[in-house]
Amino acid sequence: SNSPVTDGKHLYAFFGSRGLYCLDFEGNMVWQKDLGRMESRHAHGEGASAALHGEMLVVNWDHQKQSSLMAFNTRIGKQIWSVKRDEMTSWSTPLIVEHEGHPQVVVSATGAVRGYDLKDGSLIWECRGLSRNVVASPVAAEGMVYVANSYDWQALMAIRLDGAKGDITETTNVVWKLDRLTPYVPSPLLVGRTLFFMRHNQNILSMLDARTGKNISGPFRLGGIREVFASPVAAGGRVYITDRSGNTIVFRHHDKGLDFLGVNHLDDHFSASAAVVGKELYLRGEKHLYCIAEN
């Protein structure tokens, strides 16, 4: 379930035990790194993707042995830094956010959500509260980071980055928390100041005001879809949610709730999140790769 990232010149793919790769758009290998073998919990496989920022590529290496967070130079593949982490397996992709002119790497995990300085990997802040088996990736906007999971218990936290230093678990940097309806595999979706998320892997969607954590409308049980692994995506004023059986529900959202637009079906099974490029929607199924466009 790892996804590649690109800077427009090269494609970077992290495949856990199979290594880290840089390719050009003709398919030529530019460089590759063997990072060793990951021992994932429950034999679920290796799901975290690499995160890209300028000429820095960041990899989350959380597994059942010595976990770490690593950064590499995109031009030559040289490791810039590596920091050890006291963590079990997590499948969450790191999020790189700019705050007060300085980029930091946010990683959701069992022991704590942590923010690291992108320059040298030094720990800036940490916050406890998520359970084991962290899969959903963080989202961020306007100086806030939102993290969630649902395994041993349900948890969603809104964390203010301003002034976040050291252990912020019991501080006002945790602006609000939620202990119900939170996602497991699909990541939250932040559109403007509205935070969307599924309940566990189910077809129940919530809409919250990201600033306050207050409910906007719903939660909604979405007819036409069932089990969901793919994260919701937004484009053109619409939100798209694809379930594992090939159904994609489409709706518009507004201050009072949702306007249902339709359910589309493809004869395939989907776990990967949709990708939006311009006016095209790309879906990767178990059997085929699809491009959906008006023309």
N, C-alpha and C positions, 0 to 999 in steps of 0.2 A: 504493500500500500504506500510505499515511499513515492514521492513526486519529485521530478526534476525541477530545477530553477534555472533561469537564464538571465544574462546581462545584456542580451541582444547580440553578443559576439560569440559566446560559447554556451554550452549546456552543461550544467553540473548535476550529477546524480549521486546520491548516497544510498547504498544498498546494504548497510549494516555489515554483516560478516563478509559480504562479497566486495566490499571496498567502496572507495570514493573515486569518481571519475569525472574528467573534463573532456568534452568532445567539441569539435567545431561543427558547423552546420552542413558540412559534407560528410559527416560521420567519422572523421579521423580522430583517433585518440591523441589528445594533447598531453595529458598526464594522468596517472592513476596512483592511488595510495592503498596499500593493504593495511587495514587498521586492526587486524586480528579477528577473533571470533567472539560474537556476542552470545550470551546465554540468556535467552528471554524467558520470562516467567510464563507458566502455563503452555509453553511452546506455541505462543500466539504469533511468533514471527517478529519482524523488525519493522516498525511502522513510522518512525520519526523521519521527516524530510530535513534536508539541510536548509539553513537560512542564509540569505545573501544580502550583503551591505557593502557597496563599493567594491573594493578588492579583497573583502573578507568573507569567508565562507565558514559558517558555524555548524558544528555537528553535536547533537545530543547523543552521548554514548552511555545511556542508563541501562544496566542489565543486572544479572544476578551475581556478578563478580565485581571487580573494581570499576565503578562508574566514573565518568568524567565528562567534561564539556571541552571541546576542542575548536580551535580556529585555524584556518588555512589561508594562505595567499592564493588568490584565484589564478594568477598568471603562471606560477610555476609549481603550485601544490605544496609549497613548503609550510610546515606547521609553525604557526606564530606563537601560540601558547596552548597549554592544556592544564586544566584544573581538576583535581579529584573531587568527587561528589559522594557523599554518604547517602546513596539512594539505591532502591531496587529498580526493576524494570519500569520504564515509562515509555509511552509511545507518542508523547506530545512533541510537536515540532517547535523549536525555539522561535520566539518573536523578537525582532530587533526594533526598538522604538527610540526615537530622538526625544530627549528631555533636556531642556535648558541648554541646547546646543551640543549635548553629548549623547552618543548612541549607547544604549545598554541592551543586553540580551536577557530576556525574560523566559524562564523555563518552568513549566508546571510539573510537579512531581509529588511523590508520596510524602516525603519528609517535610518539604516546604516548597512554596513557590519562591524563586530567587531571581534577583536582578544582578547581572554582572556587567562590569565595565568592558565594552567591546574592545578597547585598546589593549588591555593586558589580562583580562579575565578575572580581575579582582572582584570580590563579592561586595556589592553595595548594600543590599537589603534582602531580607527573607521573611516569609509569612507562612505559618502553619495553618492547616485547616482542611486540606483535601485528604481523601482516603487513598487506599491502594489502587493500583491499576489506572493510572492517569493516562487518558487517551486524548481527550479534547484539547486543542491548542488555544492559547490565550488570544484575545483581541484587545485593541487599544485605540483610544482617541482622546483628544483634549486633555492630556496629562493623566488619564486614567487607564488602568489595565483591568480586564475582566477575565477571571479564571473559573473553571468549573469541572466537576466530575461527579460520578454516581456509581459507587461500587459497594463498599461497606456502609457508607451513608451518602446522603445527597448534600452537595455543597456548591455554592456559587459566591464569589467574593468580588467586590469592586474596590480596587486599591488605588489610592492617590499617590502618584510618584513624587509630587512636590514634598520635600523634606523627608523622604523615605531613606532611612539609614539604619543599619543593624537589624535587630529583630523587631518587626513592626506588628507582630501578631495581635497584641492587646492595645493597640494605639489607634488614634483617630485617622491614621492613614488607611485603615480598613473602613471605608465610607459606609458600606452596607453589605449585608450577607443574606443568603437565602438557603433554606434547608429542605426544599421540596421542588419537584418538577424539573430537576437539573439534568444535563446531558451526560452521557457516558462516552460513546464513540463520536457522534457528530459534534463539531465545534460550534460555539455560539456565532451568531451573525450580528454585526453592528452596522446599522444603516442610519446615518445621522446621529440622533440621540435615542434611537430605539434599539433595544437589545432583544433579538429573537433567539430562542433555543428550544430544543426538543426535550421531552421527558425520557431519560435513559436512551433506549433505541426505539422508542415507541412513536406513534403518530399523534402525539399531543404537543402542541406548540404554544409557547408563552410569549407575551410581548410586555417588556418592562421599560420604564423610563430609565435610561442608563445613568442619569445623574442622581436619581433618588432611590431607585430600586422599586418604585411603586408600580403596581400593575396598571397597564394601559387598557387592555381588554383581554377577554379570554380567561383561562386557557382554552384552546380550541382542539377538539378531536377532529383531525383532518380525514374526511372520507376519501376513499380512493387510493390511499397509501397505507402501508403497514410498518414493517420493520425498516428502520433507517440507520445506515452507517455513514452515508455521504453527508457532508456539512451543507446546510442551506447556502445558496448564493443569491446575490441581488444584482440586477442589471435593468436599465431602462425603466426604473420605477416599479419593477416587479421582483418578486421573490420566487425562487425555484427550489423545490425539495424533491429529491429522487430517492425512491425506496429500493430495496434489494431485489424486488420482483420486476423492476423495469418501469414502474409508474412514476411520473413526475407531475406534481401538483404545482399550479401557477396561481399567484394571487397578487393583487395590489394591496398596499397597506396605507392607512391614514390615521389621523389622530383618534378615531373612534373604533378602529378595528381593521378587518380584512374584507376585501372584495374578491370573492372566488372567481377565477377566470376559466379554469379547466384542468383536466387531468389527461396527460398524454402517455401512451404506452409504447415501449419498445420490447421486442421479444428477446430479452437478455436479462442478465443479473448484474446489479451494480452495487459496489461498495465504495468506489472512488468518488470524490466530490467532482462536480461539474467545473469546468474552466470556461471563463468568458473572455473572449478577445474581440473587441470591436462589436460587431453585430452578429457574431457567431458564438454558438454554445457547443462546447465539446464534452462528450460523455464517453468514458472508458468502461465498457462492459467486459464480462468474462469471455465473450466470443468476438466482439467487434469494437472498433473505435468509431464513434459517430460525430458528425458535424451537423448541427441544426441551424439553419439560416432561412430567412424569409425568401431570398431569391434562390 
